[in-house]
Amino acid sequence: MMAHSEDDIALAAEYALGTLDADERAQVETMMSRDKDFTAIVAAWEYKLGILNQMVGSIEPPAEVWDKIKTAVGHAEPQPPLLLPDAAPPPPPPPPPPPPAAAAVVEPAAAPADTSNVIRLSAQARRWRRVATFTTAIAAALVAMIAVGVYQPDLLPDAIRPKPRVQVVEVKPPAVPAPSAQYVAVLQKDGGSPAFILTVDAATKNFTVRKVGAAAEPGKSFELWLISDKLPRPRSLGVIGGADFTARPVLSSYDTDTINTATYAVTVEQAGGSPDGNPHSAPVFTGKLIESVPSR
């Protein structure tokens, strides 16, 4: 493959752009007939410019635009004929010089300066100025094409219109924890009416006491106890408050089997509960847990 200079590439670009004069176009066509690689460079420029040309549609300017142009250049009205001033008579010839007193030394005429390099460099400078202007125009067109492709892609031709990107996103619903098992015990006396309902959550081991029909004696408090064969003595779970519901987290220190198999009892203690952690009266209400809601 023949290497081509930057000047050859600039000629190819200007040929595709159509800015060369007749002599330069003939030079390019001669090079194309002899060099297939140079022909490929010209074809590449024609392809690039062809894509930019597809982006611009033909627009017929309104009639008033032409009227404004004619007015601006002074052609809105018929122009009078251009009259040139009469040529001034030539000045009289200067008087002849006096004859030399002695023979003068004839200096040899200076050789004309070689300006071929200056002409060639000037042509290259003009060419590269045109190429620089052309490159700037291409950059501006590409920026405009990108902006149109982002904000108004429907204005672009089908050949260069960006294809819509389809991205499939799998949306998973948030994981919902499975409900834990719930246990309940009805605390009553000798099979009578329920006095309290005890509910225990198997996952958190928190319990809630719902007061149903028991009424505390004046100056006394109801206290809840856990009684198990695995423990040496009853363990206090705290005083049952005067509200309808009393919640406690104190079962977290016991294992699941102890919680599920224990007997829960309520005693009547002095106001504020047992002072030493031991029951001071016989259980009034008792009950055992049963599973009311299974775990899933």
C-alpha positions, 0 to 999 in steps of 0.5 A, spaced: 500 500 500 502 506 497 503 511 503 500 518 502 502 525 504 497 529 508 497 534 502 494 528 498 489 526 503 487 534 503 486 534 496 481 527 496 477 531 502 476 537 497 475 533 491 469 530 495 467 536 498 467 540 491 472 546 493 477 544 488 478 548 481 479 545 474 486 544 474 486 541 481 480 536 480 484 534 473 490 532 478 486 528 483 482 524 477 489 523 474 491 520 481 485 516 482 486 513 475 493 511 477 493 509 484 487 505 487 489 506 494 488 514 493 481 512 489 479 509 496 481 515 500 477 519 496 471 514 496 472 514 504 471 522 504 465 521 499 462 516 504 463 520 510 460 527 507 454 523 504 452 521 511 452 528 513 448 530 507 443 525 509 442 529 515 440 535 511 434 536 507 432 541 502 429 547 504 426 552 499 427 559 502 421 564 502 420 569 497 421 574 502 428 572 503 430 573 496 427 580 496 431 582 502 438 579 499 436 583 493 435 589 497 441 588 501 446 588 495 442 594 491 439 590 486 432 591 488 431 596 483 434 597 476 441 599 476 443 605 471 449 603 467 456 603 469 459 609 466 467 609 467 470 616 467 475 618 461 482 616 462 487 622 463 492 624 458 498 620 459 504 624 462 509 627 458 516 623 457 521 625 462 527 628 459 533 624 456 539 623 461 545 627 460 551 623 456 556 620 461 563 623 462 566 616 462 565 609 460 561 606 466 561 599 469 556 595 466 553 591 472 550 584 470 543 583 471 540 580 477 537 573 476 530 572 477 528 569 484 525 562 484 518 563 487 516 556 486 516 554 493 513 560 495 507 559 490 507 551 492 507 553 500 501 558 499 497 553 495 498 548 501 496 553 506 490 555 502 488 548 502 489 546 509 485 553 511 479 550 507 480 543 510 481 546 517 474 550 516 471 543 513 473 539 519 470 544 524 464 544 520 464 536 520 465 537 528 459 541 529 455 537 524 457 531 529 455 535 535 448 537 532 447 530 530 449 527 537 444 532 540 438 531 535 439 523 536 439 524 544 433 529 544 429 528 538 431 522 534 425 522 530 428 528 526 434 523 523 434 519 517 432 511 518 439 509 516 442 513 522 437 513 527 439 510 534 435 504 535 431 504 541 435 500 547 430 495 551 432 493 557 429 487 561 429 489 568 426 483 573 423 486 579 422 482 585 417 483 590 420 484 597 421 478 601 416 478 606 418 474 613 414 468 614 409 469 620 412 465 626 408 460 630 404 463 636 402 460 642 396 462 647 394 460 654 388 461 658 389 463 665 383 461 669 381 458 676 378 451 676 375 451 669 372 457 670 371 464 666 378 466 663 381 471 667 387 472 663 389 470 656 397 469 655 400 470 648 407 468 646 411 469 639 415 463 638 420 467 634 421 473 639 419 470 645 415 476 647 409 475 651 402 479 652 397 478 657 390 480 656 386 482 662 379 479 661 375 478 667 380 479 673 380 485 678 385 486 683 384 487 690 385 494 693 393 494 695 394 488 691 397 486 685 397 480 680 404 477 678 405 472 673 410 466 674 413 461 670 413 454 673 417 448 670 420 441 672 427 444 669 427 450 674 428 449 681 423 454 683 418 458 680 420 464 676 417 471 676 415 474 669 413 481 672 407 484 675 401 485 670 399 492 669 392 495 670 391 496 663 388 491 658 394 489 655 401 488 659 407 486 654 414 483 656 420 481 653 423 477 659 422 470 656 428 471 651 432 468 657 429 461 657 429 456 651 424 454 647 422 447 650 421 450 657 417 456 654 412 451 651 412 446 656 411 450 662 405 452 667 403 459 667 400 462 674 398 468 677 398 470 684 396 475 688 402 479 691 402 486 695 402 492 691 408 492 686 409 485 686 413 480 690 419 483 694 424 477 694 422 474 687 418 468 690 411 467 690 407 469 697 400 466 695 398 460 692 396 461 684 389 463 683 389 462 675 393 457 671 394 455 664 399 452 659 401 454 652 398 451 646 399 453 639 394 457 636 398 459 629 403 455 626 409 457 623 410 457 615 
